[in-house]
Amino acid sequence: MDLTPPVAVVAADALVLLAPANRDRLALCASPTCQEMFVDNSQSHTRRWCDMNICGNRSKKARHRAATRPPRSGA
Ligand SMILES: [Zn+2]
């Protein structure tokens, strides 16, 4: 559980992104409305979003909505 305040996260992220050791782990957020750079610290290097709680959830919700949208019975 990460309870760091958002501002601190942004500042820390900037430093992390600049670290040479993290260059090969840089990735682009998969959210089309975000496209933020982030360092993929996951073991499998399959992280897709800059922040799972923001972009990850947003994307999941959008997909969930599309998948569970009730068919419109017109007429
Ligand atoms: Zn993002």
N, CA, C, O and the ligand as a Tripos MOL2 file, in Angstrom:
@<TRIPOS>MOLECULE
protein
  301   299    76     0     0
PROTEIN
NO_CHARGES

@<TRIPOS>ATOM
      1 N           0.8620   -1.2010    0.0000 N.3       1 MET1
      2 CA          0.0000    0.0000    0.0000 C.3       1 MET1
      3 C           0.8890    1.2390    0.0000 C.2       1 MET1
      4 O           1.7360    1.4000    0.8790 O.2       1 MET1
      5 N           0.6990    2.1010   -0.9730 N.am      2 ASP2
      6 CA          1.5110    3.3030   -1.0760 C.3       2 ASP2
      7 C           0.6580    4.5090   -0.6910 C.2       2 ASP2
      8 O          -0.2850    4.8670   -1.3970 O.2       2 ASP2
      9 N           0.9950    5.1220    0.4230 N.am      3 LEU3
     10 CA          0.1870    6.2360    0.8910 C.3       3 LEU3
     11 C           0.9160    7.5670    0.7270 C.2       3 LEU3
     12 O           0.5760    8.5480    1.3890 O.2       3 LEU3
     13 N           1.9100    7.6020   -0.1460 N.am      4 THR4
     14 CA          2.6510    8.8340   -0.3660 C.3       4 THR4
     15 C           1.7440    9.8790   -1.0170 C.2       4 THR4
     16 O           0.9930    9.5510   -1.9360 O.2       4 THR4
     17 N           1.7990   11.1110   -0.5620 N.am      5 PRO5
     18 CA          0.9760   12.1630   -1.1910 C.3       5 PRO5
     19 C           1.3450   12.3340   -2.6550 C.2       5 PRO5
     20 O           2.5120   12.1810   -3.0170 O.2       5 PRO5
     21 N           0.3650   12.6510   -3.5110 N.am      6 PRO6
     22 CA          0.5790   12.7600   -4.9720 C.3       6 PRO6
     23 C           1.7280   13.6680   -5.3580 C.2       6 PRO6
     24 O           2.5050   13.3220   -6.2480 O.2       6 PRO6
     25 N           1.8600   14.8210   -4.7140 N.am      7 VAL7
     26 CA          2.9210   15.7570   -5.0870 C.3       7 VAL7
     27 C           4.2860   15.1180   -4.8700 C.2       7 VAL7
     28 O           5.1820   15.2510   -5.7030 O.2       7 VAL7
     29 N           4.4360   14.4350   -3.7610 N.am      8 ALA8
     30 CA          5.7020   13.7680   -3.4790 C.3       8 ALA8
     31 C           5.9560   12.6900   -4.5240 C.2       8 ALA8
     32 O           7.0980   12.4600   -4.9210 O.2       8 ALA8
     33 N           4.9140   12.0450   -4.9570 N.am      9 VAL9
     34 CA          5.0530   10.9870   -5.9630 C.3       9 VAL9
     35 C           5.5710   11.5670   -7.2660 C.2       9 VAL9
     36 O           6.4530   10.9890   -7.9020 O.2       9 VAL9
     37 N           5.0250   12.7060   -7.6650 N.am     10 VAL10
     38 CA          5.4520   13.3430   -8.9150 C.3      10 VAL10
     39 C           6.9190   13.7200   -8.8260 C.2      10 VAL10
     40 O           7.6820   13.4600   -9.7580 O.2      10 VAL10
     41 N           7.3270   14.3290   -7.7170 N.am     11 ALA11
     42 CA          8.7140   14.7270   -7.5430 C.3      11 ALA11
     43 C           9.6230   13.5040   -7.5510 C.2      11 ALA11
     44 O          10.6770   13.4980   -8.1870 O.2      11 ALA11
     45 N           9.2040   12.4920   -6.8470 N.am     12 ALA12
     46 CA         10.0040   11.2740   -6.7880 C.3      12 ALA12
     47 C          10.0700   10.6260   -8.1650 C.2      12 ALA12
     48 O          11.1140   10.1080   -8.5630 O.2      12 ALA12
     49 N           8.9660   10.6540   -8.8850 N.am     13 ASP13
     50 CA          8.9340   10.0720  -10.2210 C.3      13 ASP13
     51 C           9.9410   10.7590  -11.1340 C.2      13 ASP13
     52 O          10.6410   10.0980  -11.9020 O.2      13 ASP13
     53 N          10.0130   12.0810  -11.0520 N.am     14 ALA14
     54 CA         10.9350   12.8290  -11.8980 C.3      14 ALA14
     55 C          12.3650   12.3710  -11.6320 C.2      14 ALA14
     56 O          13.1440   12.1760  -12.5650 O.2      14 ALA14
     57 N          12.7020   12.2040  -10.3800 N.am     15 LEU15
     58 CA         14.0440   11.7550  -10.0420 C.3      15 LEU15
     59 C          14.2780   10.3290  -10.5290 C.2      15 LEU15
     60 O          15.3410    9.9960  -11.0520 O.2      15 LEU15
     61 N          13.2730    9.5130  -10.3440 N.am     16 VAL16
     62 CA         13.3950    8.1070  -10.7440 C.3      16 VAL16
     63 C          13.5740    7.9890  -12.2540 C.2      16 VAL16
     64 O          14.3750    7.1850  -12.7310 O.2      16 VAL16
     65 N          12.8160    8.8030  -13.0070 N.am     17 LEU17
     66 CA         12.8940    8.7460  -14.4610 C.3      17 LEU17
     67 C          14.2790    9.1530  -14.9560 C.2      17 LEU17
     68 O          14.7340    8.6860  -16.0000 O.2      17 LEU17
     69 N          14.9500   10.0280  -14.1970 N.am     18 LEU18
     70 CA         16.2460   10.5250  -14.6160 C.3      18 LEU18
     71 C          17.3770    9.5770  -14.2550 C.2      18 LEU18
     72 O          18.4950    9.7170  -14.7510 O.2      18 LEU18
     73 N          17.0900    8.6260  -13.4010 N.am     19 ALA19
     74 CA         18.1400    7.7160  -12.9660 C.3      19 ALA19
     75 C          18.5520    6.8040  -14.1220 C.2      19 ALA19
     76 O          17.7030    6.1360  -14.7120 O.2      19 ALA19
     77 N          19.8530    6.7680  -14.4520 N.am     20 PRO20
     78 CA         20.3450    5.9680  -15.5850 C.3      20 PRO20
     79 C          19.9530    4.4960  -15.4600 C.2      20 PRO20
     80 O          19.6720    3.8310  -16.4570 O.2      20 PRO20
     81 N          19.9370    4.0100  -14.2510 N.am     21 ALA21
     82 CA         19.6300    2.5900  -14.0440 C.3      21 ALA21
     83 C          18.2070    2.2560  -14.4570 C.2      21 ALA21
     84 O          17.8820    1.0940  -14.7020 O.2      21 ALA21
     85 N          17.3560    3.2780  -14.5350 N.am     22 ASN22
     86 CA         15.9520    3.0300  -14.8480 C.3      22 ASN22
     87 C          15.6270    3.2440  -16.3200 C.2      22 ASN22
     88 O          14.4940    3.0140  -16.7450 O.2      22 ASN22
     89 N          16.6070    3.6810  -17.0990 N.am     23 ARG23
     90 CA         16.3220    4.0490  -18.4960 C.3      23 ARG23
     91 C          15.7480    2.8790  -19.2890 C.2      23 ARG23
     92 O          14.8500    3.0560  -20.1130 O.2      23 ARG23
     93 N          16.2700    1.6890  -19.0340 N.am     24 ASP24
     94 CA         15.7830    0.5420  -19.8100 C.3      24 ASP24
     95 C          14.4470    0.0290  -19.2800 C.2      24 ASP24
     96 O          13.8690   -0.9110  -19.8240 O.2      24 ASP24
     97 N          13.9760    0.6480  -18.2320 N.am     25 ARG25
     98 CA         12.6800    0.2400  -17.6870 C.3      25 ARG25
     99 C          11.6140    1.2840  -17.9500 C.2      25 ARG25
    100 O          10.4770    1.1520  -17.4960 O.2      25 ARG25
    101 N          11.9790    2.3100  -18.6760 N.am     26 LEU26
    102 CA         11.0040    3.3590  -18.9740 C.3      26 LEU26
    103 C           9.9130    2.8070  -19.8770 C.2      26 LEU26
    104 O          10.1740    2.0540  -20.8150 O.2      26 LEU26
    105 N           8.7050    3.1980  -19.5730 N.am     27 ALA27
    106 CA          7.5880    2.7680  -20.3950 C.3      27 ALA27
    107 C           6.5930    3.9070  -20.5100 C.2      27 ALA27
    108 O           6.6200    4.8590  -19.7300 O.2      27 ALA27
    109 N           5.7200    3.7950  -21.4880 N.am     28 LEU28
    110 CA          4.7250    4.8330  -21.7150 C.3      28 LEU28
    111 C           3.3670    4.3130  -21.2600 C.2      28 LEU28
    112 O           2.9830    3.1850  -21.5710 O.2      28 LEU28
    113 N           2.6530    5.1460  -20.5240 N.am     29 CYS29
    114 CA          1.3440    4.7450  -20.0210 C.3      29 CYS29
    115 C           0.4330    4.3370  -21.1890 C.2      29 CYS29
    116 O           0.4130    4.9860  -22.2350 O.2      29 CYS29
    117 N          -0.3110    3.2580  -20.9840 N.am     30 ALA30
    118 CA         -1.1580    2.7380  -22.0530 C.3      30 ALA30
    119 C          -2.4520    3.5240  -22.2000 C.2      30 ALA30
    120 O          -3.2000    3.3250  -23.1570 O.2      30 ALA30
    121 N          -2.7110    4.4050  -21.2640 N.am     31 SER31
    122 CA         -3.9240    5.1950  -21.3640 C.3      31 SER31
    123 C          -3.7790    6.2560  -22.4550 C.2      31 SER31
    124 O          -2.8440    7.0550  -22.4060 O.2      31 SER31
    125 N          -4.6890    6.2820  -23.4430 N.am     32 PRO32
    126 CA         -4.5980    7.2460  -24.5440 C.3      32 PRO32
    127 C          -4.7700    8.6800  -24.0710 C.2      32 PRO32
    128 O          -4.3690    9.6080  -24.7730 O.2      32 PRO32
    129 N          -5.3480    8.8770  -22.9130 N.am     33 THR33
    130 CA         -5.5540   10.2320  -22.4140 C.3      33 THR33
    131 C          -4.4540   10.6550  -21.4640 C.2      33 THR33
    132 O          -4.4900   11.7590  -20.9200 O.2      33 THR33
    133 N          -3.4730    9.7820  -21.2570 N.am     34 CYS34
    134 CA         -2.4330   10.0920  -20.2790 C.3      34 CYS34
    135 C          -1.0610   10.1020  -20.9330 C.2      34 CYS34
    136 O          -0.4260   11.1520  -21.0280 O.2      34 CYS34
    137 N          -0.5960    8.9340  -21.3880 N.am     35 GLN35
    138 CA          0.6880    8.8030  -22.0710 C.3      35 GLN35
    139 C           1.8420    9.3150  -21.2130 C.2      35 GLN35
    140 O           2.7870    9.9150  -21.7250 O.2      35 GLN35
    141 N           1.7590    9.0810  -19.9420 N.am     36 GLU36
    142 CA          2.7940    9.5090  -19.0150 C.3      36 GLU36
    143 C           3.9290    8.4920  -19.0410 C.2      36 GLU36
    144 O           3.7020    7.2960  -19.2220 O.2      36 GLU36
    145 N           5.1560    8.9850  -18.8560 N.am     37 MET37
    146 CA          6.2830    8.0650  -18.7440 C.3      37 MET37
    147 C           6.3520    7.5250  -17.3310 C.2      37 MET37
    148 O           6.0700    8.2430  -16.3720 O.2      37 MET37
    149 N           6.7240    6.2740  -17.2020 N.am     38 PHE38
    150 CA          6.9040    5.7220  -15.8660 C.3      38 PHE38
    151 C           7.9810    4.6580  -15.9140 C.2      38 PHE38
    152 O           8.3530    4.1670  -16.9800 O.2      38 PHE38
    153 N           8.4720    4.3140  -14.7370 N.am     39 VAL39
    154 CA          9.4780    3.2610  -14.6310 C.3      39 VAL39
    155 C           8.7820    1.9660  -14.2350 C.2      39 VAL39
    156 O           8.1360    1.8850  -13.1900 O.2      39 VAL39
    157 N           8.9210    0.9840  -15.0650 N.am     40 ASP40
    158 CA          8.2750   -0.3010  -14.8060 C.3      40 ASP40
    159 C           9.1170   -1.1090  -13.8260 C.2      40 ASP40
    160 O          10.1210   -1.7180  -14.1930 O.2      40 ASP40
    161 N           8.6840   -1.0980  -12.5810 N.am     41 ASN41
    162 CA          9.4110   -1.8360  -11.5570 C.3      41 ASN41
    163 C           8.8360   -3.2290  -11.3260 C.2      41 ASN41
    164 O           9.2840   -3.9550  -10.4390 O.2      41 ASN41
    165 N           7.8590   -3.5910  -12.1150 N.am     42 SER42
    166 CA          7.2730   -4.9100  -11.9250 C.3      42 SER42
    167 C           8.2790   -5.9740  -12.3450 C.2      42 SER42
    168 O           9.1220   -5.7360  -13.2090 O.2      42 SER42
    169 N           8.1850   -7.1390  -11.7320 N.am     43 GLN43
    170 CA          9.1510   -8.1980  -12.0030 C.3      43 GLN43
    171 C           9.0560   -8.6840  -13.4390 C.2      43 GLN43
    172 O          10.0620   -9.0480  -14.0480 O.2      43 GLN43
    173 N           7.8500   -8.6870  -13.9730 N.am     44 SER44
    174 CA          7.6630   -9.2230  -15.3240 C.3      44 SER44
    175 C           7.7800   -8.1360  -16.3950 C.2      44 SER44
    176 O           7.7220   -8.4230  -17.5910 O.2      44 SER44
    177 N           7.9450   -6.8800  -15.9500 N.am     45 HIS45
    178 CA          8.0420   -5.7440  -16.8850 C.3      45 HIS45
    179 C           6.8240   -5.6590  -17.7880 C.2      45 HIS45
    180 O           6.9430   -5.3540  -18.9750 O.2      45 HIS45
    181 N           5.6640   -5.9270  -17.2330 N.am     46 THR46
    182 CA          4.4480   -5.9000  -18.0470 C.3      46 THR46
    183 C           3.4860   -4.8260  -17.5750 C.2      46 THR46
    184 O           2.3140   -4.8140  -17.9500 O.2      46 THR46
    185 N           3.9920   -3.9330  -16.7550 N.am     47 ARG47
    186 CA          3.1250   -2.8640  -16.2680 C.3      47 ARG47
    187 C           2.7020   -1.9810  -17.4370 C.2      47 ARG47
    188 O           3.5070   -1.6760  -18.3170 O.2      47 ARG47
    189 N           1.4470   -1.5770  -17.4400 N.am     48 ARG48
    190 CA          0.9430   -0.8280  -18.5920 C.3      48 ARG48
    191 C           0.5990    0.6090  -18.2630 C.2      48 ARG48
    192 O           0.5550    1.4560  -19.1560 O.2      48 ARG48
    193 N           0.3510    0.8980  -16.9880 N.am     49 TRP49
    194 CA         -0.1110    2.2430  -16.6600 C.3      49 TRP49
    195 C           0.8510    2.9460  -15.7160 C.2      49 TRP49
    196 O           1.5350    2.3050  -14.9180 O.2      49 TRP49
    197 N           0.8990    4.2860  -15.8160 N.am     50 CYS50
    198 CA          1.7520    5.0610  -14.9300 C.3      50 CYS50
    199 C           1.2940    4.8760  -13.4990 C.2      50 CYS50
    200 O           2.1150    4.8090  -12.5840 O.2      50 CYS50
    201 N          -0.0060    4.7950  -13.3000 N.am     51 ASP51
    202 CA         -0.5580    4.5910  -11.9720 C.3      51 ASP51
    203 C          -1.7640    3.6780  -12.0760 C.2      51 ASP51
    204 O          -2.7930    4.0320  -12.6530 O.2      51 ASP51
    205 N          -1.6090    2.4920  -11.5020 N.am     52 MET52
    206 CA         -2.6830    1.5070  -11.5680 C.3      52 MET52
    207 C          -3.9780    2.0530  -10.9690 C.2      52 MET52
    208 O          -5.0740    1.7010  -11.4060 O.2      52 MET52
    209 N          -3.8370    2.9230   -9.9570 N.am     53 ASN53
    210 CA         -5.0320    3.4380   -9.2780 C.3      53 ASN53
    211 C          -5.7390    4.5000  -10.0940 C.2      53 ASN53
    212 O          -6.9190    4.7670   -9.8640 O.2      53 ASN53
    213 N          -5.0570    5.1040  -11.0290 N.am     54 ILE54
    214 CA         -5.6760    6.1610  -11.8290 C.3      54 ILE54
    215 C          -5.9690    5.6320  -13.2290 C.2      54 ILE54
    216 O          -7.1260    5.3860  -13.5710 O.2      54 ILE54
    217 N          -4.9470    5.4610  -14.0250 N.am     55 CYS55
    218 CA         -5.1310    5.0350  -15.4070 C.3      55 CYS55
    219 C          -5.5700    3.5710  -15.4810 C.2      55 CYS55
    220 O          -6.3960    3.2150  -16.3230 O.2      55 CYS55
    221 N          -5.0370    2.7420  -14.6260 N.am     56 GLY56
    222 CA         -5.4010    1.3270  -14.6360 C.3      56 GLY56
    223 C          -6.8730    1.1400  -14.3480 C.2      56 GLY56
    224 O          -7.5770    0.4300  -15.0660 O.2      56 GLY56
    225 N          -7.3270    1.7820  -13.2980 N.am     57 ASN57
    226 CA         -8.7310    1.6590  -12.9320 C.3      57 ASN57
    227 C          -9.6300    2.2720  -13.9810 C.2      57 ASN57
    228 O         -10.6830    1.7230  -14.3060 O.2      57 ASN57
    229 N          -9.2130    3.4220  -14.5160 N.am     58 ARG58
    230 CA        -10.0230    4.1020  -15.5220 C.3      58 ARG58
    231 C         -10.2040    3.1980  -16.7320 C.2      58 ARG58
    232 O         -11.3040    3.0560  -17.2670 O.2      58 ARG58
    233 N          -9.1030    2.5920  -17.1470 N.am     59 SER59
    234 CA         -9.1470    1.7280  -18.3160 C.3      59 SER59
    235 C          -9.9980    0.4900  -18.0340 C.2      59 SER59
    236 O         -10.7950    0.0600  -18.8680 O.2      59 SER59
    237 N          -9.8070   -0.0700  -16.8370 N.am     60 LYS60
    238 CA        -10.5720   -1.2630  -16.4920 C.3      60 LYS60
    239 C         -12.0570   -0.9620  -16.4500 C.2      60 LYS60
    240 O         -12.8780   -1.7530  -16.9150 O.2      60 LYS60
    241 N         -12.3980    0.2050  -15.8800 N.am     61 LYS61
    242 CA        -13.7990    0.5900  -15.7820 C.3      61 LYS61
    243 C         -14.4040    0.7710  -17.1610 C.2      61 LYS61
    244 O         -15.5270    0.3360  -17.4180 O.2      61 LYS61
    245 N         -13.6520    1.4170  -18.0530 N.am     62 ALA62
    246 CA        -14.1540    1.6570  -19.3970 C.3      62 ALA62
    247 C         -14.4240    0.3260  -20.0840 C.2      62 ALA62
    248 O         -15.4400    0.1500  -20.7560 O.2      62 ALA62
    249 N         -13.4820   -0.6180  -19.9010 N.am     63 ARG63
    250 CA        -13.6510   -1.9220  -20.5320 C.3      63 ARG63
    251 C         -14.8310   -2.6510  -19.9130 C.2      63 ARG63
    252 O         -15.6210   -3.2960  -20.6030 O.2      63 ARG63
    253 N         -14.9330   -2.5300  -18.5750 N.am     64 HIS64
    254 CA        -16.0230   -3.1920  -17.8630 C.3      64 HIS64
    255 C         -17.3680   -2.6410  -18.3370 C.2      64 HIS64
    256 O         -18.3200   -3.3890  -18.5610 O.2      64 HIS64
    257 N         -17.4250   -1.3060  -18.4870 N.am     65 ARG65
    258 CA        -18.6670   -0.6750  -18.9370 C.3      65 ARG65
    259 C         -19.0530   -1.1910  -20.3170 C.2      65 ARG65
    260 O         -20.2090   -1.5320  -20.5710 O.2      65 ARG65
    261 N         -18.0540   -1.2420  -21.2070 N.am     66 ALA66
    262 CA        -18.3240   -1.6660  -22.5770 C.3      66 ALA66
    263 C         -18.7860   -3.1180  -22.6000 C.2      66 ALA66
    264 O         -19.6390   -3.4960  -23.4020 O.2      66 ALA66
    265 N         -18.2130   -3.9250  -21.7100 N.am     67 ALA67
    266 CA        -18.5090   -5.3570  -21.7190 C.3      67 ALA67
    267 C         -19.8520   -5.6600  -21.0810 C.2      67 ALA67
    268 O         -20.5280   -6.6230  -21.4440 O.2      67 ALA67
    269 N         -20.2260   -4.8250  -20.1280 N.am     68 THR68
    270 CA        -21.4450   -5.1400  -19.3750 C.3      68 THR68
    271 C         -22.6140   -4.2260  -19.7420 C.2      68 THR68
    272 O         -23.6890   -4.3050  -19.1460 O.2      68 THR68
    273 N         -22.3880   -3.3530  -20.7330 N.am     69 ARG69
    274 CA        -23.4720   -2.4450  -21.1240 C.3      69 ARG69
    275 C         -24.6840   -3.2600  -21.5950 C.2      69 ARG69
    276 O         -24.5610   -4.0980  -22.4890 O.2      69 ARG69
    277 N         -25.8130   -3.0200  -21.0100 N.am     70 PRO70
    278 CA        -27.0080   -3.7880  -21.4120 C.3      70 PRO70
    279 C         -27.4000   -3.4510  -22.8290 C.2      70 PRO70
    280 O         -27.3490   -2.2900  -23.2370 O.2      70 PRO70
    281 N         -27.7880   -4.4520  -23.5750 N.am     71 PRO71
    282 CA        -28.2050   -4.2110  -24.9680 C.3      71 PRO71
    283 C         -29.4300   -3.3160  -25.0010 C.2      71 PRO71
    284 O         -30.3810   -3.4980  -24.2410 O.2      71 PRO71
    285 N         -29.3820   -2.3450  -25.9030 N.am     72 ARG72
    286 CA        -30.5170   -1.4210  -25.9840 C.3      72 ARG72
    287 C         -31.6680   -2.0900  -26.7140 C.2      72 ARG72
    288 O         -31.5820   -2.4070  -27.9000 O.2      72 ARG72
    289 N         -32.7340   -2.2910  -25.9830 N.am     73 SER73
    290 CA        -33.9130   -2.8230  -26.6660 C.3      73 SER73
    291 C         -34.7590   -1.6350  -27.0990 C.2      73 SER73
    292 O         -35.5140   -1.0590  -26.3160 O.2      73 SER73
    293 N         -34.6090   -1.2940  -28.3560 N.am     74 GLY74
    294 CA        -35.3230   -0.1310  -28.8760 C.3      74 GLY74
    295 C         -36.8120   -0.4150  -29.0280 C.2      74 GLY74
    296 O         -37.3400   -1.3490  -28.4240 O.2      74 GLY74
    297 N         -37.4790    0.3950  -29.8360 N.am     75 ALA75
    298 CA        -38.9010    0.2540  -30.1190 C.3      75 ALA75
    299 C         -39.7670    0.5010  -28.9030 C.2      75 ALA75
    300 O         -40.9920    0.4170  -28.9890 O.2      75 ALA75
    301 ZN         -1.2940    7.1020  -17.0430 Zn       76 ZN76
@<TRIPOS>BOND
     1     1     2 1
     2     2     3 1
     3     3     4 2
     4     3     5 am
     5     5     6 1
     6     6     7 1
     7     7     8 2
     8     7     9 am
     9     9    10 1
    10    10    11 1
    11    11    12 2
    12    11    13 am
    13    13    14 1
    14    14    15 1
    15    15    16 2
    16    15    17 am
    17    17    18 1
    18    18    19 1
    19    19    20 2
    20    19    21 am
    21    21    22 1
    22    22    23 1
    23    23    24 2
    24    23    25 am
    25    25    26 1
    26    26    27 1
    27    27    28 2
    28    27    29 am
    29    29    30 1
    30    30    31 1
    31    31    32 2
    32    31    33 am
    33    33    34 1
    34    34    35 1
    35    35    36 2
    36    35    37 am
    37    37    38 1
    38    38    39 1
    39    39    40 2
    40    39    41 am
    41    41    42 1
    42    42    43 1
    43    43    44 2
    44    43    45 am
    45    45    46 1
    46    46    47 1
    47    47    48 2
    48    47    49 am
    49    49    50 1
    50    50    51 1
    51    51    52 2
    52    51    53 am
    53    53    54 1
    54    54    55 1
    55    55    56 2
    56    55    57 am
    57    57    58 1
    58    58    59 1
    59    59    60 2
    60    59    61 am
    61    61    62 1
    62    62    63 1
    63    63    64 2
    64    63    65 am
    65    65    66 1
    66    66    67 1
    67    67    68 2
    68    67    69 am
    69    69    70 1
    70    70    71 1
    71    71    72 2
    72    71    73 am
    73    73    74 1
    74    74    75 1
    75    75    76 2
    76    75    77 am
    77    77    78 1
    78    78    79 1
    79    79    80 2
    80    79    81 am
    81    81    82 1
    82    82    83 1
    83    83    84 2
    84    83    85 am
    85    85    86 1
    86    86    87 1
    87    87    88 2
    88    87    89 am
    89    89    90 1
    90    90    91 1
    91    91    92 2
    92    91    93 am
    93    93    94 1
    94    94    95 1
    95    95    96 2
    96    95    97 am
    97    97    98 1
    98    98    99 1
    99    99   100 2
   100    99   101 am
   101   101   102 1
   102   102   103 1
   103   103   104 2
   104   103   105 am
   105   105   106 1
   106   106   107 1
   107   107   108 2
   108   107   109 am
   109   109   110 1
   110   110   111 1
   111   111   112 2
   112   111   113 am
   113   113   114 1
   114   114   115 1
   115   115   116 2
   116   115   117 am
   117   117   118 1
   118   118   119 1
   119   119   120 2
   120   119   121 am
   121   121   122 1
   122   122   123 1
   123   123   124 2
   124   123   125 am
   125   125   126 1
   126   126   127 1
   127   127   128 2
   128   127   129 am
   129   129   130 1
   130   130   131 1
   131   131   132 2
   132   131   133 am
   133   133   134 1
   134   134   135 1
   135   135   136 2
   136   135   137 am
   137   137   138 1
   138   138   139 1
   139   139   140 2
   140   139   141 am
   141   141   142 1
   142   142   143 1
   143   143   144 2
   144   143   145 am
   145   145   146 1
   146   146   147 1
   147   147   148 2
   148   147   149 am
   149   149   150 1
   150   150   151 1
   151   151   152 2
   152   151   153 am
   153   153   154 1
   154   154   155 1
   155   155   156 2
   156   155   157 am
   157   157   158 1
   158   158   159 1
   159   159   160 2
   160   159   161 am
   161   161   162 1
   162   162   163 1
   163   163   164 2
   164   163   165 am
   165   165   166 1
   166   166   167 1
   167   167   168 2
   168   167   169 am
   169   169   170 1
   170   170   171 1
   171   171   172 2
   172   171   173 am
   173   173   174 1
   174   174   175 1
   175   175   176 2
   176   175   177 am
   177   177   178 1
   178   178   179 1
   179   179   180 2
   180   179   181 am
   181   181   182 1
   182   182   183 1
   183   183   184 2
   184   183   185 am
   185   185   186 1
   186   186   187 1
   187   187   188 2
   188   187   189 am
   189   189   190 1
   190   190   191 1
   191   191   192 2
   192   191   193 am
   193   193   194 1
   194   194   195 1
   195   195   196 2
   196   195   197 am
   197   197   198 1
   198   198   199 1
   199   199   200 2
   200   199   201 am
   201   201   202 1
   202   202   203 1
   203   203   204 2
   204   203   205 am
   205   205   206 1
   206   206   207 1
   207   207   208 2
   208   207   209 am
   209   209   210 1
   210   210   211 1
   211   211   212 2
   212   211   213 am
   213   213   214 1
   214   214   215 1
   215   215   216 2
   216   215   217 am
   217   217   218 1
   218   218   219 1
   219   219   220 2
   220   219   221 am
   221   221   222 1
   222   222   223 1
   223   223   224 2
   224   223   225 am
   225   225   226 1
   226   226   227 1
   227   227   228 2
   228   227   229 am
   229   229   230 1
   230   230   231 1
   231   231   232 2
   232   231   233 am
   233   233   234 1
   234   234   235 1
   235   235   236 2
   236   235   237 am
   237   237   238 1
   238   238   239 1
   239   239   240 2
   240   239   241 am
   241   241   242 1
   242   242   243 1
   243   243   244 2
   244   243   245 am
   245   245   246 1
   246   246   247 1
   247   247   248 2
   248   247   249 am
   249   249   250 1
   250   250   251 1
   251   251   252 2
   252   251   253 am
   253   253   254 1
   254   254   255 1
   255   255   256 2
   256   255   257 am
   257   257   258 1
   258   258   259 1
   259   259   260 2
   260   259   261 am
   261   261   262 1
   262   262   263 1
   263   263   264 2
   264   263   265 am
   265   265   266 1
   266   266   267 1
   267   267   268 2
   268   267   269 am
   269   269   270 1
   270   270   271 1
   271   271   272 2
   272   271   273 am
   273   273   274 1
   274   274   275 1
   275   275   276 2
   276   275   277 am
   277   277   278 1
   278   278   279 1
   279   279   280 2
   280   279   281 am
   281   281   282 1
   282   282   283 1
   283   283   284 2
   284   283   285 am
   285   285   286 1
   286   286   287 1
   287   287   288 2
   288   287   289 am
   289   289   290 1
   290   290   291 1
   291   291   292 2
   292   291   293 am
   293   293   294 1
   294   294   295 1
   295   295   296 2
   296   295   297 am
   297   297   298 1
   298   298   299 1
   299   299   300 2
@<TRIPOS>SUBSTRUCTURE
     1 MET1         2 RESIDUE 1 A MET
     2 ASP2         6 RESIDUE 1 A ASP
     3 LEU3        10 RESIDUE 1 A LEU
     4 THR4        14 RESIDUE 1 A THR
     5 PRO5        18 RESIDUE 1 A PRO
     6 PRO6        22 RESIDUE 1 A PRO
     7 VAL7        26 RESIDUE 1 A VAL
     8 ALA8        30 RESIDUE 1 A ALA
     9 VAL9        34 RESIDUE 1 A VAL
    10 VAL10       38 RESIDUE 1 A VAL
    11 ALA11       42 RESIDUE 1 A ALA
    12 ALA12       46 RESIDUE 1 A ALA
    13 ASP13       50 RESIDUE 1 A ASP
    14 ALA14       54 RESIDUE 1 A ALA
    15 LEU15       58 RESIDUE 1 A LEU
    16 VAL16       62 RESIDUE 1 A VAL
    17 LEU17       66 RESIDUE 1 A LEU
    18 LEU18       70 RESIDUE 1 A LEU
    19 ALA19       74 RESIDUE 1 A ALA
    20 PRO20       78 RESIDUE 1 A PRO
    21 ALA21       82 RESIDUE 1 A ALA
    22 ASN22       86 RESIDUE 1 A ASN
    23 ARG23       90 RESIDUE 1 A ARG
    24 ASP24       94 RESIDUE 1 A ASP
    25 ARG25       98 RESIDUE 1 A ARG
    26 LEU26      102 RESIDUE 1 A LEU
    27 ALA27      106 RESIDUE 1 A ALA
    28 LEU28      110 RESIDUE 1 A LEU
    29 CYS29      114 RESIDUE 1 A CYS
    30 ALA30      118 RESIDUE 1 A ALA
    31 SER31      122 RESIDUE 1 A SER
    32 PRO32      126 RESIDUE 1 A PRO
    33 THR33      130 RESIDUE 1 A THR
    34 CYS34      134 RESIDUE 1 A CYS
    35 GLN35      138 RESIDUE 1 A GLN
    36 GLU36      142 RESIDUE 1 A GLU
    37 MET37      146 RESIDUE 1 A MET
    38 PHE38      150 RESIDUE 1 A PHE
    39 VAL39      154 RESIDUE 1 A VAL
    40 ASP40      158 RESIDUE 1 A ASP
    41 ASN41      162 RESIDUE 1 A ASN
    42 SER42      166 RESIDUE 1 A SER
    43 GLN43      170 RESIDUE 1 A GLN
    44 SER44      174 RESIDUE 1 A SER
    45 HIS45      178 RESIDUE 1 A HIS
    46 THR46      182 RESIDUE 1 A THR
    47 ARG47      186 RESIDUE 1 A ARG
    48 ARG48      190 RESIDUE 1 A ARG
    49 TRP49      194 RESIDUE 1 A TRP
    50 CYS50      198 RESIDUE 1 A CYS
    51 ASP51      202 RESIDUE 1 A ASP
    52 MET52      206 RESIDUE 1 A MET
    53 ASN53      210 RESIDUE 1 A ASN
    54 ILE54      214 RESIDUE 1 A ILE
    55 CYS55      218 RESIDUE 1 A CYS
    56 GLY56      222 RESIDUE 1 A GLY
    57 ASN57      226 RESIDUE 1 A ASN
    58 ARG58      230 RESIDUE 1 A ARG
    59 SER59      234 RESIDUE 1 A SER
    60 LYS60      238 RESIDUE 1 A LYS
    61 LYS61      242 RESIDUE 1 A LYS
    62 ALA62      246 RESIDUE 1 A ALA
    63 ARG63      250 RESIDUE 1 A ARG
    64 HIS64      254 RESIDUE 1 A HIS
    65 ARG65      258 RESIDUE 1 A ARG
    66 ALA66      262 RESIDUE 1 A ALA
    67 ALA67      266 RESIDUE 1 A ALA
    68 THR68      270 RESIDUE 1 A THR
    69 ARG69      274 RESIDUE 1 A ARG
    70 PRO70      278 RESIDUE 1 A PRO
    71 PRO71      282 RESIDUE 1 A PRO
    72 ARG72      286 RESIDUE 1 A ARG
    73 SER73      290 RESIDUE 1 A SER
    74 GLY74      294 RESIDUE 1 A GLY
    75 ALA75      298 RESIDUE 1 A ALA
    76 ZN76       301 GROUP 0 **** ****
